[in-house]
Amino acid sequence: MKTPLDPIIEALSKQNATTARARHAYLEKEAERKTFESRLIQAADGKSQAEKQMNAQATKEWEAFAKALARLESVYEFEKFKLTILDKEYQAQYLEIKENGKQIARGA
């Protein structure tokens, strides 16, 4: 049996799956971060840890990784925002249906 909430429930389900994929991609890249940074710092020139870190952070590889991580985080946050909007839309439609049902029952 179809209900008026079916389209928004379907949209929520699809958005939830999209958000989950974005979250996975972001967290996977975040998990790589420490290893990646450590490798670059270890290979960098410098006498102290601070100097090696500064030299590693100045590389194109570090910049590219940081940009990729930031992009994945941005996509994930955007998808979470879209999911929140859909959830609020669902809540609004649900409350409207509930209120209309009460009004119909009073009028009957």
Long-range contacts (C-beta under 8 A, 24 or more apart in sequence): 4-93, 4-97, 5-90, 5-93, 5-94, 5-97, 8-86, 8-89, 8-90, 8-93, 9-90, 11-86, 12-83, 12-86, 12-87, 12-90, 15-79, 15-82, 15-83, 15-86, 16-83, 18-79, 18-82, 19-76, 19-79, 19-80, 19-82, 19-83, 22-72, 22-75, 22-76, 22-78, 22-79, 22-80, 23-76, 23-79, 23-80, 25-72, 25-75, 25-76, 26-69, 26-72, 26-73, 26-75, 26-76, 29-68, 29-69, 29-72, 30-69, 30-73, 33-65, 33-69, 36-65, 37-62
